[in-house]
């Protein structure tokens, strides 16, 4: 029992010190928690991912700078990890991730002229920015699903689960938009039952990347398990994650 406890305690320390834990879990999750708290404290009723990026409520310049600094740090953290650990023939995905994430936050920008909080006139609703943000959200969803399945974790059960979640999300979102869904009275959700599903789908991608990039237990035992079914892409913890074995 003591030996097992010692093994897992050492494994936990190793995991916390790993680059993947810092760049894929700690920094992004900290960004999520910090910015969604900022949004809710500003008086928002809903907590979509977009609301963490840009709140639909007044925000002073200091809070705006802090929010954007936190998110851009998280985006570049994700980019640098994927840029380093993806094989050469897939490194373009890291750049596509970065561009997609930046596009998502910039198109949901509402500070300044996009919304006049004194008159209540919202220039964002129905604007090209809003429609562009919808496209950016769809792009990120497809990207995360495809990348999770084809690159990191080729398990058809995950693909089916994503499909079910996506279908339910669309149905619940439309029901709430057309006023069919009842108000739960829960701040952050209200009539949008799909909000927890959105967060689950987004966060699972990063958990999958973290888990499959270098399994801690396998690393501790000196194992190098196959990471994915894709041709020459394997996991080699000694080299820091995924490598193109054909190029080594």
C-alpha positions in Angstrom: 0.0 0.0 0.0 2.8 2.4 0.9 4.6 1.6 -2.3 1.5 2.3 -4.4 0.9 5.5 -2.6 4.5 6.6 -3.2 4.3 5.7 -6.9 1.1 7.8 -7.4 2.4 10.7 -5.4 5.5 10.8 -7.5 3.4 10.3 -10.6 1.3 13.3 -9.6 4.3 15.5 -9.1 5.6 14.4 -12.5 2.3 15.2 -14.2 2.1 18.7 -12.6 5.6 19.5 -13.8 5.0 18.4 -17.3 4.7 20.9 -20.2 1.5 19.4 -21.4 -0.2 20.0 -18.0 0.8 23.6 -17.9 0.1 24.5 -21.5 -3.0 22.4 -22.2 -4.7 22.2 -18.8 -3.6 24.7 -16.2 -3.3 27.9 -18.4 -6.5 27.3 -20.5 -8.6 26.2 -17.5 -7.4 29.1 -15.5 -8.4 31.4 -18.3 -11.8 29.8 -18.5 -12.5 30.0 -14.7 -11.1 33.6 -14.4 -12.9 35.1 -17.3 -16.2 33.4 -16.7 -16.1 34.7 -13.1 -15.4 38.2 -14.5 -18.3 37.9 -16.8 -20.8 36.7 -14.2 -19.6 39.4 -11.8 -20.3 42.0 -14.5 -24.0 41.0 -14.3 -24.4 38.5 -17.1 -27.2 36.0 -17.0 -25.7 33.5 -19.4 -22.3 31.7 -19.5 -21.6 30.6 -23.0 -18.0 30.1 -24.1 -18.4 33.4 -26.1 -19.4 35.2 -22.9 -16.1 34.2 -21.3 -14.3 35.6 -24.4 -16.3 38.8 -24.5 -19.1 39.7 -22.0 -22.4 41.1 -23.1 -22.2 43.6 -20.3 -20.3 46.9 -19.5 -16.6 46.3 -18.7 -14.0 48.9 -17.9 -10.7 49.1 -19.8 -8.6 47.5 -17.1 -10.9 44.4 -17.0 -10.9 44.3 -20.9 -7.1 44.4 -21.0 -6.9 41.7 -18.3 -9.4 39.4 -20.1 -7.7 39.7 -23.5 -4.3 39.2 -22.0 -5.4 36.0 -20.2 -7.1 34.6 -23.3 -4.2 35.5 -25.7 -1.8 33.8 -23.3 -4.0 30.7 -23.3 -4.2 30.7 -27.1 -0.4 31.0 -27.6 0.1 28.4 -24.9 -2.1 25.9 -26.9 -0.4 26.9 -30.1 3.2 26.4 -28.9 2.3 23.0 -27.3 0.7 21.7 -30.5 3.4 23.2 -32.7 6.0 21.4 -30.7 4.3 18.0 -30.3 2.5 17.5 -33.6 4.4 15.6 -36.3 5.8 17.7 -39.1 3.1 16.8 -41.5 0.5 18.0 -39.1 2.1 21.1 -37.7 -0.2 23.3 -39.9 -3.0 22.3 -37.4 -1.2 24.3 -34.7 -1.3 27.4 -36.8 -4.9 26.8 -37.8 -5.8 26.4 -34.2 -4.2 29.7 -33.3 -5.9 31.6 -36.2 -9.3 30.0 -35.4 -9.1 30.9 -31.7 -8.0 34.5 -32.4 -10.8 34.8 -35.0 -13.3 33.6 -32.4 -12.4 36.2 -29.8 -11.9 39.1 -32.1 -15.3 38.6 -33.9 -17.1 38.5 -30.6 -15.6 41.8 -29.5 -18.4 44.1 -28.1 -16.6 46.8 -26.3 -16.8 50.4 -27.5 -19.0 51.2 -30.6 -20.4 47.7 -30.9 -22.7 48.2 -28.0 -23.8 51.5 -26.5 -24.5 50.6 -22.8 -25.9 54.1 -22.1 -28.7 54.0 -24.7 -29.1 50.2 -24.7 -28.5 50.0 -28.5 -26.7 46.9 -29.4 -24.9 47.2 -32.7 -23.5 43.7 -32.4 -26.8 41.9 -32.8 -27.4 41.2 -36.5 -24.0 42.6 -37.4 -21.4 41.0 -39.7 -19.3 40.5 -36.5 -22.0 38.4 -34.9 -22.4 36.2 -38.0 -18.7 35.9 -38.4 -18.5 34.8 -34.8 -21.1 32.1 -35.4 -19.0 30.8 -38.3 -15.9 30.9 -36.1 -17.7 28.9 -33.4 -18.8 26.3 -36.1 -15.2 26.2 -37.4 -13.8 25.6 -33.9 -16.3 22.8 -33.2 -15.5 21.0 -36.4 -11.8 21.5 -35.8 -11.8 20.2 -32.3 -13.9 17.1 -33.2 -11.8 16.2 -36.2 -8.5 16.8 -34.5 -9.6 14.9 -31.4 -10.6 11.9 -33.4 -8.2 11.8 -36.3 -5.0 12.9 -34.5 -5.3 12.3 -30.8 -7.8 9.6 -30.0 -9.2 7.5 -32.8 -12.1 5.9 -30.9 -15.4 5.7 -32.8 -17.3 5.9 -29.5 -15.9 9.4 -29.0 -17.0 10.4 -32.5 -20.6 9.1 -31.8 -20.7 10.9 -28.5 -19.6 14.1 -30.2 -22.4 13.6 -32.8 -25.1 13.1 -30.1 -23.9 16.1 -28.1 -23.8 18.3 -31.2 -27.3 17.2 -32.3 -28.7 17.9 -28.8 -26.9 21.2 -28.6 -28.4 22.5 -31.8 -31.9 21.3 -30.9 -31.7 22.8 -27.4 -30.2 26.1 -28.7 -33.0 26.5 -31.3 -35.7 25.7 -28.7 -34.3 28.4 -26.4 -34.0 30.9 -29.2 -37.6 30.4 -30.2 -38.8 30.8 -26.6 -39.8 27.1 -26.2 -37.4 26.2 -23.4 -38.5 27.2 -19.9 -36.3 29.4 -17.7 -34.4 27.3 -15.2 -33.8 30.3 -12.9 -30.2 29.2 -12.7 -27.9 32.1 -13.4 -25.5 31.3 -16.1 -27.9 28.9 -17.8 -31.4 30.4 -17.7 -33.4 28.9 -20.6 -30.2 27.6 -22.4 -30.0 24.0 -21.3 -27.2 23.5 -23.9 -24.6 25.7 -22.2 -23.1 22.9 -20.0 -22.9 20.7 -23.1 -21.0 23.4 -25.0 -18.4 23.7 -22.2 -18.1 19.9 -22.0 -17.5 19.5 -25.7 -14.8 22.3 -25.7 -13.0 21.2 -22.5 -13.0 17.5 -23.5 -10.8 18.3 -26.5 -8.0 19.7 -24.2 -8.4 16.8 -21.8 -8.0 14.4 -24.7 -4.9 16.2 -26.0 -3.4 16.2 -22.5 -4.2 12.5 -21.9 -3.0 11.2 -25.2 0.1 13.3 -25.7 2.1 11.5 -23.0 0.2 9.2 -20.6 1.8 9.7 -17.2 1.5 6.1 -16.1 3.0 4.7 -19.3 5.8 7.2 -19.1 6.5 6.2 -15.4 6.7 2.6 -16.5 8.9 3.3 -19.5 6.3 2.3 -22.0 5.7 4.0 -25.3 2.1 3.2 -26.3 0.7 3.8 -29.8 -1.0 7.2 -29.8 -3.1 7.0 -32.9 -3.9 4.8 -35.9 -2.5 7.4 -38.3 0.3 5.9 -40.3 3.7 7.0 -38.9 2.4 9.0 -35.9 3.2 7.4 -32.6 3.8 8.5 -29.0 7.4 8.6 -27.8 7.6 10.3 -24.3 11.4 10.3 -24.5 11.2 12.8 -27.3 8.4 14.8 -25.6 5.2 13.5 -27.2 4.2 12.8 -30.8 6.9 12.5 -33.4 7.0 11.6 -37.0 9.0 8.4 -36.8 9.7 8.5 -40.5 11.7 11.7 -39.9 13.7 10.5 -36.9 
